[in-house]
Amino acid sequence: MRIPKTILLVIFISAVFMVASVCAVSAGQTDGAEINKAVAVLHPTQGNHVSGTVYFSRTPKGIEVKADVMDLSPGRHGFHIHEFGDCTAPDGTSAGGHFNPENQPHAGPDMAKRHVGDLGNIEADNSGNAHYDRTDTLLKFDGRDSIIGRGVIVHGGVDDLVSQPSGNAGPRIACGVIGVAKD
């Protein structure tokens, strides 16, 4: 049985549209609407008590990151976006390494060459509360560099912003997954 060329053309075009739809969903665009906000709820890793919320908002200058984290030891703690939105390992290692789609060296958040996920440090006061607020030009909500579905990690130590590949920031004490937030 021979299939007419017009039917083959329709099948081919349908397949192309299906592939394009799958690519859009994997890039964080599920209905064609632009993502403007995202959120990650931080949960403690095993043996820790750290919790908090990280908000991401699209602005004309980039993605604004605002975080409030509680129950930290006083001082600075490494704060990064990691490659996987997987917080299932008791120690948070299932989130993988720092999100680094451009294969850059680890550095501080204001450096021209850095991991996309390098957000530097979050600093806790004597009560263990920390607030973070900065606008980042490398973070994106779409495309292959999208942070949607990635992990946010708070570390037990200070990110020295130099040591490779991750700033020698110590154990992972909190983990959260970045998801699309209601506008």
Secondary structure, 3 states (H helix, E strand, C coil): CCCCHHHHHHHHHHHHHHHHHHHHHHCCCCCCCCCCEEEEEEEECCCCCCEEEEEEEEECCEEEEEEEEECCCCEEEEEEEECCCCCCCCCCHHHCCECCCCCCCCCCCCCCCCCCCEEEEEEECCCCCEEEEEEECCCECCCCCECCCCEEEEECCCCCCCCCCCCCCCCEEEEEECEECCC
